[in-house]
Amino acid sequence: MDPSTGAVPRREPVLLMAALHAPTQASLEASYEVHRFWCAEDPSALLTQLASSCRVVVTGGSRGLDAATMAALPRLQLVSSFGVGVDAIDLDHARRSGIVVTNTPDVLTEDVADLAMGLLLASIRRIPQADRFVRDGRWAKAAFGLTASLQRRRVGIIGLGRIGLAIAQRCAAFNTEIRWYGPRPKPDCPFSRHGDPVELADWADVLIAACPGGIETRGIVSREVLQALGPQGVFVNIARGSVVDEAALVDLLSRGELGGAGLDVFDNEPRIDPRFFSMDNVVLHPHQGSATHSTRAAMGRLVLDNVAAWLAGQPVLTPVF
């Protein structure tokens, strides 16, 4: 309350595009006048209501923010995204409009890399299948079959950014040989780079997608790449569903022309292709790479700190560009 007038200061209006990690959302709503876009009976009316006042949008990595929504908010100056991926945000429109975009890198790297290794080990050592074997009471009647080993395998990584490098470091502890593919050489990188994804897959026993999503990487793991990986190969995806030709992935897995897969991300998630459900050579995971209490708390803190910094006229902590 303003002691000179008795008026209650109006809180900063913030448009929240999708539900967040609950403690983060609670903190956001305690500090600002938050409007929940996904709850609005008439989203267009809500945008019209906020057009003259809303300078900040908070969104999630999967929900993103399109150009039409940004254009409907002419005073918009900041988009703070809960997640490292920004492929669902129209960055070209944001740049042209002078809108600052932030995300939450670094704090989720280790947990996502850990999950990639979990999916890889689960796929190669058939851990979910062994769990079902014991639960079904079959162990008393027969021994579970032998599995492949991760030791001394060739691991190819598509995308050697923060997460890809963390995965490579973990794979090295399993006595694997590591090579990678990415659009630009990394002079200080200790691992060899292939100039083409097909070439990398042809060399590898395991292929892990750790690249950003978006137009530039859509379908980078093509049918040709998966065929090069071959009937003994294992594909792991902790990137985005869009980076792989999912129809080809399903087809090759069903035909035995690809050995197995560990998948945390999919096209059209959470309503994924039901053909995956009957495949015994696939480990399915519901897009939970960063979903630990500590990491989600750290991501939320970055979202809140970016908003607070910008509103205070200070540099944001994690600008995308």
Secondary structure, 3 states (H helix, E strand, C coil): CCCCCCCCCCCCEEEECCCCCHHHHHHHHHHCEEEEHHHCCCHHHHHHHHCCCCCEEEEECCCCECHHHHHCCCCCCEEEEECCCCCCECHHHHHHHCCEEECCCCCCHHHHHHHHHHHHHHHHCCHHHHHHHHHCCCCCCCCCCCCCCCCCCEEEEECCCHHHHHHHHHHHCCCCEEEEECCCCCCCCCCEEECCHHHHHHHCCEEEECCCCCHHHCCCECHHHHHHHCCCCEEEECCCHHHECHHHHHHHHHHCCCCEEEECCCCCCCCCCHHHHHCCCEEECCCCCCCCHHHHHHHHHHHHHHHHHHHCCCCCCCECC
